[in-house]
Amino acid sequence: DDHHQQTPEARDQDPSPPLLPPGPSPSPRSSPESSSASTSSSGQRRDLYEFVAFVCWYILLLLCCVVPTLCAYRRRMNAERRMRDAALSTPELGALGLGGVGVGIGGGVGVGGGGG
């Protein structure tokens, strides 16, 4: 009769699987094979999330840094071209051969008119 009783240590080492309570069968997620599959699936989801976050960060960088810089450069080039064209279209400046050098936005180069 004593050989049927187990010590607590022997019960912990019992190779037989524990009995499941009656009810619905366990979900496939509880098996070791599918838990590794769900781990790799969650890893893939995390990789996808990180990729989307990287793409969004890159788009934000382009919109907030690169595009304004390019727009400012284009505005500056257009302004310089307009000043150069305005200087070349003015007969006095064209005759002096300045070609827009030293012409500010106001166009105030003191040619002619001693105004005093």
C-alpha positions in Angstrom: 0.0 0.0 0.0 2.9 2.3 0.7 4.2 2.0 -2.8 1.1 3.7 -4.2 1.6 6.8 -2.2 4.1 9.3 -3.7 6.3 11.8 -2.0 5.9 15.4 -3.1 9.2 15.1 -5.0 8.0 12.0 -6.8 4.8 13.8 -7.8 6.8 16.6 -9.3 8.8 14.2 -11.4 5.7 12.2 -12.6 6.1 11.9 -16.4 2.4 11.5 -17.1 0.8 14.8 -18.4 -1.6 16.6 -16.1 -5.3 16.0 -16.8 -7.0 18.9 -18.4 -10.3 20.1 -17.0 -13.4 19.2 -19.0 -14.5 21.8 -21.5 -13.5 23.1 -24.8 -10.2 21.8 -26.3 -7.2 23.9 -25.7 -6.4 26.5 -28.4 -3.6 25.7 -30.9 -1.6 28.6 -29.4 -1.0 26.6 -26.2 1.1 23.9 -28.1 4.8 24.4 -28.3 4.9 24.3 -32.1 2.4 27.0 -32.5 3.9 29.2 -29.8 7.1 29.4 -31.7 5.0 30.2 -34.8 3.2 32.9 -33.0 6.5 34.3 -31.7 7.9 34.5 -35.2 4.6 36.0 -36.3 4.8 38.7 -33.6 8.4 39.2 -34.6 7.3 39.8 -38.2 4.7 42.2 -37.0 7.3 44.1 -35.0 9.6 44.2 -38.0 6.7 45.5 -40.2 5.9 48.1 -37.5 9.5 49.2 -37.3 9.8 49.4 -41.1 6.6 51.5 -41.3 7.9 53.8 -38.5 11.2 54.2 -40.4 9.4 55.1 -43.7 7.2 57.6 -41.9 10.3 59.2 -40.2 12.0 59.4 -43.5 9.0 61.1 -45.1 8.8 63.5 -42.2 12.5 64.3 -42.6 12.0 65.0 -46.3 8.9 67.2 -45.8 10.3 69.2 -42.9 14.0 69.6 -43.8 14.8 68.8 -47.5 11.7 70.3 -49.2 11.9 73.7 -47.4 15.7 73.9 -48.1 15.1 73.2 -51.8 12.3 75.8 -51.9 14.4 78.5 -50.2 17.3 77.7 -52.7 14.9 78.0 -55.6 13.4 81.3 -54.3 16.9 82.7 -53.9 17.9 81.7 -57.4 14.8 83.2 -58.9 15.4 86.5 -56.9 19.0 86.7 -58.2 17.8 86.0 -61.7 15.2 88.8 -61.5 17.7 91.2 -60.1 20.2 90.4 -62.8 17.5 90.8 -65.5 16.4 94.1 -64.0 20.0 95.3 -63.9 20.6 94.3 -67.5 17.4 96.0 -68.7 18.4 99.3 -67.1 20.3 101.2 -69.8 22.8 103.0 -67.4 23.8 99.8 -65.6 24.1 97.9 -68.8 26.4 100.6 -70.2 28.6 100.5 -67.1 28.8 96.7 -67.4 27.9 96.0 -63.8 25.5 93.3 -64.8 23.8 93.2 -61.5 26.9 93.2 -59.3 26.3 95.4 -56.2 22.7 96.0 -57.0 20.6 95.6 -53.8 16.9 94.8 -53.7 16.1 98.5 -53.9 18.2 98.9 -57.0 19.9 102.0 -55.5 23.2 102.4 -57.4 24.0 106.1 -57.6 24.3 106.7 -61.3 23.4 110.1 -62.6 21.2 112.7 -60.9 23.2 114.7 -58.3 20.0 115.6 -56.5 21.1 118.2 -54.2 
